[in-house]
Amino acid sequence: MYDAQREACVAAAQAGGEVLLGYFRQLDPATITEKSKNDVVSEADRAAEAAIHTELDSRFPQYGFLGEEGGASGNDTIRWIVDPLDGTLNFVQGFPHWCVSVALWDAEGPVVGCVLDPLRGDRFVAVRGMGATWNGKPMRVSVQPGLDGAFLATGFAYQLGDRWPAFNAALGRVFPRAKGIRRAGSAALDLAHTACGIFDGYFELGLKPWDLAAGALLVQEAGGVVADWDGGQDWFETGNLVVGNPSVQRELQAELQ
């Protein structure tokens, strides 16, 4: 089930990744602009999204498309949700931590998802009800027994704005209990790394649909729990996310609330 959609998802991510590899550390500064203060976009983002869109349209022209750079078009009941370059600021600075995220969503939620890290050759793929893989091998969330001693990921964009006090207070409660907290600058990779057990949990406020559309499915299909900061299931709408293996997620949720 969903074999063709899975193949399209992976092929599109690979097409975007190939474009990005050609631009990495080769960008003309003149092609980098600010969408808003400290929120940059480059020629590479747009070129990768175009390649991804072309690949998906060639296989499933009846599906809609939502991309970070180009916006929404076509069918909004079943559509691809794409971040052609998650970690753009890292990319333009030459910091080697960024990825491509491609997912298909229908009225019930995520159907297939792929997060591709072209630099490391890591490919994370999930299909609804069929599990998740890391470079073709089944993957599961970690077995860390709880928040004490957990290895966590988080994120805080400049655009967090008036949500910063709530985030900072929560961070202050989590910090003394965790073994380590990393903020690497790519939500999609944080989710993928939680799904494969590198991180035990992850939390962030204010994500966009393309940031989490593929990664959330990876976590779910790898046996993890995905919720919003209130413990509900409005995470896609709010962009407020707390995920992890069941034990860590439960204790992390309590601290964030």
SVG drawing of the C-alpha trace seen along z (x, -y; Angstrom):
<svg xmlns="http://www.w3.org/2000/svg" viewBox="-10 -42 42 45">
<polyline fill="none" stroke="black" stroke-width="0.4" points="0.0,0.0 1.2,-3.5 4.3,-2.0 4.0,-4.5 3.6,-7.4 6.5,-6.3 8.7,-6.0 7.6,-9.5 8.3,-11.0 11.9,-9.6 12.6,-10.4 11.5,-14.0 13.6,-14.4 16.6,-13.0 16.0,-15.4 15.9,-18.3 19.0,-17.1 21.0,-16.9 20.2,-20.5 21.2,-21.6 24.6,-19.8 25.5,-21.8 24.9,-25.0 26.3,-24.2 29.2,-26.6 28.9,-27.9 26.1,-30.4 26.3,-33.8 25.6,-36.2 23.5,-38.3 20.9,-35.5 20.3,-35.4 17.4,-37.6 15.5,-38.1 11.8,-37.1 11.6,-38.8 14.3,-39.8 16.8,-37.0 14.6,-34.6 16.6,-34.1 15.8,-32.4 18.3,-31.7 18.4,-30.7 19.1,-27.1 15.8,-26.9 13.8,-28.0 15.7,-25.7 15.3,-22.7 11.6,-23.3 11.2,-23.6 12.9,-20.2 10.9,-18.6 7.6,-20.0 8.4,-18.8 9.2,-15.3 6.0,-15.0 3.8,-16.5 5.2,-14.1 4.0,-11.2 0.8,-12.5 -0.5,-15.5 -3.8,-15.1 -2.3,-15.9 -2.0,-19.4 1.3,-21.0 2.3,-23.2 5.9,-24.4 7.6,-26.8 8.7,-29.0 5.9,-28.7 2.9,-28.3 -0.2,-26.2 -1.7,-25.1 -4.1,-22.4 -6.0,-19.9 -6.0,-20.7 -7.6,-17.4 -4.6,-15.4 -1.3,-17.2 2.4,-17.1 3.9,-19.3 7.5,-20.2 10.4,-22.0 13.0,-22.1 15.7,-23.2 15.1,-22.9 18.0,-24.7 18.4,-27.5 20.4,-29.7 22.8,-26.8 23.1,-26.2 23.9,-29.8 26.4,-30.1 28.1,-26.9 27.2,-24.9 26.7,-21.3 23.4,-20.5 20.3,-20.8 17.9,-18.5 15.0,-18.1 11.6,-17.2 8.8,-15.8 5.5,-14.4 2.1,-13.5 -1.0,-14.3 -4.6,-13.5 -7.7,-14.2 -6.6,-11.7 -3.0,-13.1 0.4,-12.1 0.5,-9.2 4.2,-9.0 7.2,-11.1 10.9,-11.3 13.6,-13.4 16.8,-13.3 20.2,-14.5 22.2,-14.7 25.6,-15.5 25.5,-12.3 23.6,-10.1 20.9,-9.5 17.4,-8.8 14.5,-8.5 11.3,-7.2 7.9,-6.3 4.5,-5.1 1.4,-5.3 0.7,-2.0 3.8,-0.4 6.7,-1.6 9.7,-3.7 13.2,-3.0 16.7,-4.6 18.7,-3.9 16.4,-1.0 16.6,0.7 13.7,0.6 14.1,-2.1 12.7,-2.7 12.7,-5.4 15.1,-5.1 14.5,-3.0 15.6,-5.8 13.4,-5.2 12.6,-8.8 13.5,-12.5 16.3,-12.2 19.4,-11.6 17.7,-12.0 19.4,-13.4 17.1,-16.0 16.8,-18.4 15.0,-21.7 14.8,-24.8 14.0,-28.5 13.8,-30.7 14.3,-34.4 10.6,-34.7 9.6,-33.1 8.9,-36.7 6.5,-36.9 6.5,-33.1 10.1,-33.3 9.3,-33.7 7.1,-30.5 9.8,-28.6 12.6,-29.9 10.7,-29.0 10.1,-25.5 13.7,-25.1 14.7,-26.1 12.6,-23.2 13.9,-20.6 17.6,-21.6 18.5,-20.3 17.0,-16.8 18.4,-16.2 21.8,-14.7 22.2,-17.2 20.1,-19.5 21.1,-20.3 19.8,-23.1 21.2,-22.4 18.8,-24.4 16.7,-21.9 13.4,-20.8 12.9,-18.0 16.3,-16.5 15.6,-16.8 12.4,-14.8 14.2,-12.2 17.0,-11.8 14.4,-11.3 12.6,-8.7 15.9,-6.7 16.8,-6.9 19.7,-9.4 17.6,-11.9 15.2,-10.6 12.9,-13.6 12.4,-17.0 10.3,-20.1 9.7,-23.4 7.2,-26.2 5.9,-27.8 6.8,-25.4 5.3,-25.6 3.6,-22.7 6.5,-22.0 8.9,-21.8 7.1,-18.9 5.0,-17.2 7.4,-14.4 9.2,-14.2 6.1,-13.7 5.2,-10.7 8.7,-9.3 8.4,-9.5 4.9,-8.0 5.8,-5.1 9.0,-4.5 6.9,-4.0 7.1,-7.5 4.5,-9.9 3.7,-13.2 1.6,-15.9 1.3,-19.6 2.5,-21.4 -1.0,-21.1 -0.9,-17.3 -3.5,-17.4 -3.3,-16.7 -3.4,-20.2 0.3,-20.2 -0.1,-20.5 -2.3,-23.6 -0.3,-25.3 3.2,-24.2 3.9,-23.5 5.5,-20.1 6.7,-17.8 7.8,-14.3 9.8,-11.3 9.7,-7.8 6.6,-7.2 8.4,-7.5 10.4,-10.5 7.6,-12.3 5.3,-11.8 7.7,-13.4 8.8,-16.1 5.2,-17.0 4.6,-17.4 7.6,-19.8 6.5,-21.9 3.0,-22.3"/>
</svg>
